[in-house]
């Protein structure tokens, strides 16, 4: 055996263990800092969005397949050459959607907060978890539905040419959505 090999081996082990501890201490997760949120599962922007009735990307299935959203139609009203009747109808669709999405969003945020508190307080079991998740899932689907329904209603207000123009103005390819049909 080489003189001092045991000491050298021991030093290597100590060095490796110390080094791995240093590395472990420096590792962070993508969730670091999120433990400070009021509702851990929702970013503050998401909470604000639900409470304000904003879309939060929930209507992409409609938007990106040629079904315009009322908020963006109102923003582009002049460029889409909306008639006064179309403006009034679009404003009504947007207002109905906002009321429904806000009310549902408030309930969704409240349910998420209750779930967060149940975990924080260590006051939850598998049965209650299942019930809470079902309520949250239902509310999320209803919020999404409010936005998607508005896109359906909006499409019926516009001419096919306006729908194509909308898509073009929003930057969606050539603005062609051959599968969009009026209901």
N, C-alpha and C positions, 0 to 999 in steps of 0.2 A: 504494500500500500504506500502511497505517496505521503511523505510527512506533511502534516497540516491539512490533509484532504478532508478530514472530519470537520475541522473548523471552517474550511472553505465551503463545504456542503451545507453546513449549518447557516453560514452567512447568506448563501444563495437562497435558502428557504425563507429566511427572515426578510431578505430583500424582495422576493417574489410576493410574500404575504403583505408586506408593507405597501408595495407597489400596487397590488390589486385592490387594497383598501382605499388607496388614493384615487384610483380610477373609479371605483364604485361610488365614492363620495362625490365625484364630479359628474356622474351620469344624472341627467334630468329626464323627465318624461314629458310628453307633449301636454300633459295636464298640469304641469307645475304652474302655480299661481291661480289656477282655476278654483282651488279649494276656498278662495276668498269670495267667490261669487255668492250672491244671495240665493240663487238657484243654480246648483252646480252643473246641471245638464244643459242649461241655456246660457248663451252669451248675453250680455246686457243688450246688444243690438237686436237679438232675437226677441227678448222680452219686450223691448220697445216696439218692435215690428208687430208682434202679436197684439199688443195693447192698442196700437194705432190702426190696426186693420190692414197693414201693408202686405204685399204678396209674398215676400221672402223667397221668391223663386218657386212657390208652390204650384204655379199655373204654367210651368214650362211645357208640359205635355200639350197644352193648347197653344200657347204663344209661339212655340217653335214649329208647330205644325199648321200654322196659318189661321189661327183664331185670335184676332186682336183683343187686347185688353182695354177696358174703358178708360183707365187713367191715361194710358199712352195715346189713345185715340183723341182724348181731349187736349193733350199736349200738342198733337199734330193736326188739330182740327182745321186750321187754315190750309195747311199743305194737302190735306185730304179733301178739301173743299166740301166740308160737311154742310148740309142744308140746316136751316134752323130747326126743323123737325128732328134731324139726326142728332144735333147738339143736345136738344132737350131730352131725347130718348137716352142718349149716352150718359148725360148727367144723372138721369134717374137710375140707370143700371149701376153706375158708380156709387151713388148714394146708398142704394139697397145693399150692394156688396159691402160697403164700408160698415154699415150698421150691423149687418150679420157677422162679418169677419171680426169686428171689434168685440161684440158680445161673446162670440165663441172664443176669441183670443184671450179675453179676460178669464173665462172659465178654464181654458187650457193652462194658462200661467198659474192660476190658483191650484189646479191639480198637480202641476209640476212642483210647486212650492210645498204642497202637502206631502208629496212623495219624498222630497228632499228632507223635510223635517222629520218624517217617520224614520228615515235612515239615520239622520243626525242624532235623533233622540234614542236610537236603538229600540224603536217601538214598532217593529214590522215583522210579519211572518210571511210565509210563502203564499198563504191564502189571500191575505190583504194585498200583497204585492200583485198577485194575479188580477185582483179587482181594480186596483189603482191603474195598472197598465192598460187594462181593457177600457177604462174611462178615458185615459189620456189618448189612447189610440183612436177611439171613437171621436173625440173632440178634434184631434189632428186631422182626421179624415173630413170632418165637417168644415173645418176652417179651409182646408184645401178645396173642398167642394164648393164653398162660397165663391172662391176666386175662379175656379174652372167654370162654374155656372155663368158667371159674369162674362167670361170670354165667349161662351156659347151664345148668350143673349146679344152680345155686342156684334158678333158676326152676322146675325140676322138683320141688324140695323144698317149694315154697310152693303154697298154693291160689290160684286166680285172684283171690279176694277179698283175700288178703294181698298179692299183687302190686299190685293197685290201691291198697291202703292204703299200701304202701311208696312208690309214686309220689306219692301225695298228701302223705305225710309229708316226702318229699324236695323238695317244692315244684314238682313237674312238672305244671303245669296242674291239671286236675281228677282226675288219677290214672287217667285212662282210656287204655288202650292196647288198642284193640279187635283188633289184629292179633296179640296175644300168645296163643299156644296152648301147652298143655303138650305135651311130646314123648312 
